[in-house]
Amino acid sequence: MTTVRSALFNIYFYVWLIFMLLIMAFFLPLPRIGMMRTVQAWARGMHRGLKVIVGLDDRVIGRENIPDGPAIYACKHQSTWDTSIFLILFNDPAYVMKKELLAIPLWGWFARKCEAVFVDRDGGAGALKSLVRDTQKVIADGRDVIIFPEGTRTAPGKRNPYFPGVAALYKMVDAPVVPVALNSGLFWGRRAFLKLPGTIPLEFLPAIPAGLDRREFTEQLEARIETAADRLCDTAEPAAAEGETESS
């Protein structure tokens, strides 16, 4: 049944995506917020499909750690699922994205229209300055910022070095940095056909305290995120663990 449900969801995913891309095209010449609401509608529709077709739901832990004002959320990145959940949880979030994504037909245009923050990972000091400047503008507009410090999807139980951009934001942008952990890769792996039933926990951890130097900040951020992500993977529902074994 998992294979059948996954096949049905994959069909639904692409049909829903193509339909919503056509709707998004209508909003290109209109105010930005219209595009954002349409992208959020796409995200909600995708998550409804996961719940109804696959039986995959989500659970938010640590809501008390969400600041009242705009913040920078540094999240573990394991799955495509991660790139949509914050569109549902927050009113008007801005994702930090690698510049290469602008080349994706249509989607790149829509991401730019939503005023996402783009970063050239090979751009050196100039790219960091641009990242800080654009993030400062987003925060000043009262929007939350979502960043994946590893810069790419990482399999559960694995880790990649954290890019220096998140430390630059911590030092230069007047906003709390909140670590976020999850185990989504157990249920929807990178390029995986199977989507497994269960519940993905998304855990907001306490904000990193102010006043640390960049090295101390990066070490503390990585320790908090990775420890929590490992814990969530170790306590995952049996269905996810069994499915991971079957697909490996």
C-alpha positions as CSV (number, residue, x, y, z in Angstrom):
1,M,0.0,0.0,0.0
2,T,2.9,2.4,0.7
3,T,4.0,2.0,-3.0
4,V,0.5,2.6,-4.3
5,R,-0.1,5.6,-2.0
6,S,3.3,7.0,-3.0
7,A,2.5,6.7,-6.7
8,L,-0.8,8.4,-6.3
9,F,0.8,11.2,-4.3
10,N,3.5,11.7,-6.9
11,I,0.9,12.1,-9.6
12,Y,-1.1,14.4,-7.4
13,F,2.1,16.4,-6.5
14,Y,2.9,17.2,-10.2
15,V,-0.7,17.9,-11.3
16,W,-1.2,20.2,-8.3
17,L,2.2,21.9,-9.0
18,I,1.5,22.5,-12.7
19,F,-2.0,23.8,-11.9
20,M,-0.6,26.2,-9.2
21,L,2.2,27.4,-11.5
22,L,-0.3,28.5,-14.0
23,I,-2.2,30.4,-11.2
24,M,1.1,32.0,-10.0
25,A,1.8,33.2,-13.5
26,F,-1.3,35.4,-13.3
27,F,0.1,37.1,-10.2
28,L,3.5,38.0,-11.6
29,P,2.4,41.6,-12.5
30,L,0.4,42.0,-9.4
31,P,1.5,43.0,-5.8
32,R,4.0,40.7,-4.1
33,I,1.6,39.6,-1.4
34,G,-0.8,38.0,-4.0
35,M,2.1,35.8,-5.2
36,M,3.0,34.9,-1.6
37,R,-0.6,33.8,-0.8
38,T,-0.7,31.7,-3.9
39,V,2.5,30.0,-3.1
40,Q,1.2,29.3,0.4
41,A,-2.0,27.8,-1.1
42,W,0.3,25.5,-3.1
43,A,2.1,24.5,0.1
44,R,-1.2,23.8,2.0
45,G,-2.5,21.7,-0.9
46,M,0.6,19.7,-1.0
47,H,0.5,19.0,2.7
48,R,-3.2,18.1,2.5
49,G,-2.2,15.6,-0.2
50,L,0.4,14.1,2.0
51,K,-2.0,13.7,4.9
52,V,-4.9,12.3,2.9
53,I,-3.1,10.1,0.3
54,V,0.0,9.0,2.2
55,G,-1.0,9.4,5.8
56,L,1.9,11.7,6.5
57,D,1.1,14.5,9.0
58,D,3.3,16.9,11.1
59,R,3.5,18.0,14.7
60,V,5.1,21.3,15.9
61,I,7.1,21.1,19.1
62,G,8.4,24.2,21.1
63,R,6.0,26.9,19.9
64,E,6.9,28.8,23.1
65,N,10.3,29.3,21.5
66,I,8.9,31.3,18.6
67,P,9.6,35.0,19.2
68,D,6.8,37.6,19.0
69,G,8.6,39.6,16.3
70,P,10.4,38.6,13.1
71,A,13.2,36.1,13.6
72,I,15.8,34.1,11.6
73,Y,15.0,30.3,11.7
74,A,18.0,28.1,11.1
75,C,16.6,24.7,10.1
76,K,18.0,21.2,9.5
77,H,17.4,20.3,5.8
78,Q,16.6,16.7,5.0
79,S,13.7,16.8,2.5
80,T,11.6,18.7,0.0
81,W,9.0,18.8,2.8
82,D,11.2,21.4,4.7
83,T,10.9,23.9,1.9
84,S,7.1,24.2,2.2
85,I,6.2,23.8,5.9
86,F,7.3,27.3,6.9
87,L,4.9,28.7,4.3
88,I,2.1,27.2,6.3
89,L,3.4,28.1,9.8
90,F,4.3,31.7,9.2
91,N,2.4,34.6,7.6
92,D,4.9,35.9,5.2
93,P,8.3,34.1,5.4
94,A,11.3,34.7,3.2
95,Y,13.5,31.7,2.4
96,V,17.3,32.1,1.9
97,M,17.9,30.3,-1.4
98,K,21.0,29.5,-3.5
99,K,21.2,31.8,-6.5
100,E,21.2,28.8,-8.9
101,L,17.5,28.3,-8.2
102,L,16.7,31.4,-10.1
103,A,17.5,29.5,-13.3
104,I,14.5,27.1,-12.7
105,P,11.9,28.0,-15.3
106,L,8.9,29.8,-13.8
107,W,9.7,28.9,-10.2
108,G,12.7,31.2,-10.2
109,W,10.5,34.1,-11.3
110,F,8.0,33.3,-8.6
111,A,10.6,33.1,-5.9
112,R,12.0,36.4,-6.9
113,K,8.5,37.9,-6.9
114,C,8.0,36.7,-3.3
115,E,11.3,38.5,-2.5
116,A,13.2,35.5,-1.3
117,V,16.8,36.1,-0.2
118,F,19.2,34.7,-2.8
119,V,22.9,34.0,-2.0
120,D,25.8,33.2,-4.3
121,R,27.6,30.5,-2.4
122,D,30.8,31.1,-4.4
123,G,30.6,34.9,-4.2
124,G,32.9,35.3,-1.2
125,A,32.7,38.5,1.0
126,G,30.5,40.3,-1.5
127,A,27.9,37.6,-1.4
128,L,27.9,37.7,2.5
129,K,27.4,41.5,2.4
130,S,24.5,41.0,0.0
131,L,23.0,38.3,2.1
132,V,23.1,40.5,5.2
133,R,21.7,43.5,3.4
134,D,18.8,41.6,1.9
135,T,18.0,39.9,5.2
136,Q,18.1,43.2,7.1
137,K,15.5,44.5,4.6
138,V,13.2,41.5,5.1
139,I,13.4,41.7,8.9
140,A,12.7,45.5,8.7
141,D,9.6,44.6,6.7
142,G,8.4,42.4,9.6
143,R,9.0,39.1,7.8
144,D,10.6,35.9,9.2
145,V,13.7,34.5,7.4
146,I,14.2,30.8,6.9
147,I,17.8,29.5,6.3
148,F,19.2,26.0,5.9
149,P,22.7,26.4,7.3
150,E,24.1,23.3,5.5
151,G,23.0,24.7,2.2
152,T,21.7,21.4,0.9
153,R,19.6,18.4,1.9
154,T,21.3,16.0,4.2
155,A,20.3,12.4,4.9
156,P,19.1,11.6,8.5
157,G,22.0,10.9,10.8
158,K,24.4,12.8,8.5
159,R,25.7,16.3,8.7
160,N,27.5,18.8,6.4
161,P,29.6,21.9,7.4
162,Y,27.5,24.9,8.2
163,F,28.0,27.8,5.8
164,P,29.3,31.1,7.3
165,G,26.2,33.0,6.1
166,V,24.1,32.1,9.1
167,A,26.9,33.4,11.5
168,A,27.0,36.7,9.5
169,L,23.3,37.1,10.0
170,Y,23.6,36.4,13.7
171,K,26.3,39.1,14.1
172,M,24.9,41.8,11.7
173,V,21.1,41.5,11.7
174,D,19.0,42.7,14.6
175,A,16.9,39.5,15.0
176,P,17.0,36.4,17.2
177,V,18.3,33.2,15.6
178,V,16.1,30.2,16.4
179,P,17.4,26.7,15.7
180,V,14.9,24.2,14.2
181,A,15.2,20.4,14.1
182,L,13.2,17.7,12.3
183,N,13.4,14.2,10.9
184,S,11.6,14.6,7.6
185,G,14.2,12.7,5.6
186,L,13.0,9.5,7.2
187,F,9.6,9.9,5.6
188,W,10.4,11.7,2.3
189,G,14.0,11.1,1.4
190,R,16.0,13.0,-1.2
191,R,14.8,11.9,-4.7
192,A,12.9,9.1,-3.0
193,F,9.8,7.6,-4.8
194,L,8.3,6.4,-1.5
195,K,6.6,8.8,0.9
196,L,6.0,7.0,4.2
197,P,3.1,7.4,6.6
198,G,3.6,8.8,10.1
199,T,4.1,12.2,11.7
200,I,7.1,14.5,11.1
201,P,8.0,16.5,14.2
202,L,9.3,20.0,13.7
203,E,11.0,21.3,16.8
204,F,11.7,25.0,17.6
205,L,14.6,25.2,20.0
206,P,15.4,28.2,22.3
207,A,17.0,31.2,20.4
208,I,20.8,31.4,20.5
209,P,21.9,33.9,23.1
210,A,23.3,37.2,21.9
211,G,27.0,38.2,22.3
212,L,28.8,35.1,21.1
213,D,31.6,35.3,18.6
214,R,31.1,33.7,15.2
215,R,32.9,30.5,16.1
216,E,31.0,30.1,19.4
217,F,27.7,30.8,17.7
218,T,28.3,28.3,14.9
219,E,29.4,25.6,17.4
220,Q,26.3,26.1,19.6
221,L,23.9,26.3,16.6
222,E,25.2,23.1,15.1
223,A,25.3,21.3,18.4
224,R,21.7,22.2,19.2
225,I,20.3,21.4,15.8
226,E,22.2,18.2,15.3
227,T,21.5,16.8,18.8
228,A,17.8,17.5,18.5
229,A,17.6,16.1,14.9
230,D,19.4,12.9,16.0
231,R,17.0,12.6,18.9
232,L,14.0,13.0,16.6
233,C,15.4,10.4,14.3
234,D,16.1,7.9,17.1
235,T,12.5,8.3,18.4
236,A,10.8,8.2,15.0
237,E,7.7,6.0,14.5
238,P,8.5,2.4,13.5
239,A,6.8,2.8,10.1
240,A,9.3,5.3,9.1
241,A,12.3,3.3,10.3
242,E,11.0,0.2,8.5
243,G,10.4,2.1,5.3
244,E,13.9,3.5,5.4
245,T,15.3,0.0,5.6
246,E,13.2,-1.2,2.7
247,S,14.2,1.6,0.4
248,S,18.0,1.6,1.2
